[in-house]
Amino acid sequence: MEPLSMNDSMTTDTAYERILWLRQELHRHNHLYHVLDNPEISDAEYDRMMQELLGFEKAHPQFQSLDSPTVRVGGSVLAAFESTAHTLPMLSLDNAFSEQDILEFDARIKKLLQSQESITYTAEPKLDGLAVELVYENGALTMGSTRGDGLTGEVITANIKTIRSVPLLLHSDSPPARLEVRGEVFIEKKNFQKLNQERLKKNQPIFANPRNAAAGSLRQLDTSVTASRPLDINVYGVGYLSEPLSHSHWDRLCRLKHMGFKINPLIRPCLDLHQVLAFYRELGENRSRLPYEIDGMVIKVDDLRLQESLGIKSRSPRWAIAWKFPAVQATTRLLSIEIQVGRTGVLTPVAILEPALVGGVMVSRATLHNEEEIERKDIRVGDTVFVERAGDVIPKIVKVVTEKRTGNEIPFQMPTTCPACGARVNRLKLETSDTAEVAVRCINTQCPAQLKENIRHFASKAAFDIEGLGTKLADQLVESGLLKSYADIFQLTAEKLSQLDRMGKKSSENLIRSIENSKQIPFNRFLFSLGIRHIGENTADILARRWGDLDMVMNQSADILAETPGIGGVIAESIYSFFQNSENRDVIQRILAGGVRIQSPPCSETRGGLDGKSLVLTGTLSRFTRPQAKALIESAGGKVIGAVSRHTTYLVVGDAPGSKLETAQKLGIEIIDESGLLKLLGISENGEIP
Ligand code: 9MJ
């Protein structure tokens, strides 16, 4: 149908027809985008159609409908939530914490069923969100409610309708008279981060985790607030049904999917307990890479007749169990705050915690970043705090449990002198693209704490890779006075080293050999080793590829350096001022005089071999930011394009790829992962340019 626009000559009938068509199309595109992750039209086109429909409905209020896609924008404001009794109780699940618990669950079921045969289960990722019930009458969503205490919940229909992945109308020509479905409302991790960043900017309190954010967003009396939050839903079960859907839980989920519900794609049938155990391990390994938080796996007997005969006990079914993963968040007490002095002299507060198990690991320290972060989160010594471990990163304090305050907690004050050398500290406002933070820095360039960190960095694997020169030895070498700068490393002798405690002749000779072996160094690693502020491994790679050798980088102006793709003004200024400093130039001269030979990367024409190739990126890359990946691809002669087409040479897939992956598969485009990209760029996994 051709786009129409409203005008006076349009008859009411034509307007109604247009309204119906727009509603149908918006429902369809909404489902394609939010449930199937496979949009057919751009966001702008979707918005245009939505605006058109809003206009028509305003002009013809007699055609307003509770099922219209326009209800998703919210707008109604409630005085309070009414409560509703669930037709059938919303049961909770028993928890299991070990394989033994699961073996016992399986044995219990077999005993109750008086059967030794393998049970078929459905295993589902256990989403960590908020359980809700949706009621459909004759195919239309008529009520949404929270789980509440399982018997009675709160009516949140208007809020539920704002969730784009909730169908307002079922995709069925003969919908059941009444269908009650149950599922979990949640927020994806990346959307949660975005939401918290926006709240920080507006000086609003942040949410401790995606679960709290989902719960807080759903229980809003002003539904336009809910509509502005990135809520999503996965449906995993049913309540009352006016007619049965199937004989098996798995099949029932498939039917719900056909009716337009979003079913978690990882749910799978398991023919026996071995498959269940294997799936649990698999889920646990992939957990941190999933786009949403899961806190375990739900195991359900698949055959509904068996479910029926197993029945329920007080508040939980006998036919299902939640096998929890070790928690990644825990509460513990903040015992004290220690100050660490970093390589550039920045004083970083570190939380010393009462040891707590977080995600199966004992945690007793957490980073606090800076003074402002402590102030913003109002963290005081003695507080009970939420600690979180996400992936492999350093644990962090998410939030204070203020309800546990006794009044004896002590606010933190940043020291005015360096705890390592006693020198005065400087307060420096650091402006980055989206934050402005204050760094407290020790101004003593001879500060032993800085020197120790610099030496450890210089000798680290990604820099000079001096085997045997770790944190402890770096500390000893500085404390004994043998090293006053990293350039002194190349003046060390076995005799000097053997004066140190616990350094025998053999260890000394080994270290001297390691130092000798480190003297041939690729230019990118040399640049990284110098410890220039803002120059991480990737930036050093980019600089080395673009400029080829040390003299070139040392003699460019900040403006010229800033023209390097992937190098911004702040980085360029940092490099420039480092090489302008005569002490730094002196140190470099002494390193070279100590026998260090820098290997330049091969010249750019032969590098990488991406000439004329076009690459598309999707998902999150772990080693590079998008601009860095783009810069590296471009410096190897390739182009980075936004959308997949027949002309795409490679699709580079990171974590949680989007719909581009499916498009590339359909078009038969070669798909590579990050390792594949590194190979194409001629970068080895550990950052070396061969
Ligand atoms: C979650 N949270 O993902 C159930 N759940 O089934 C799944 N919760 C559940 N199932 C019966 N996948 C009660 C709760």
Residues whose N, C-alpha, C, O or C-beta is under 5 A from the ligand:
A	BS01	9MJ	L91 E124 P125 K126 L127 E184 Y236 G237 V298
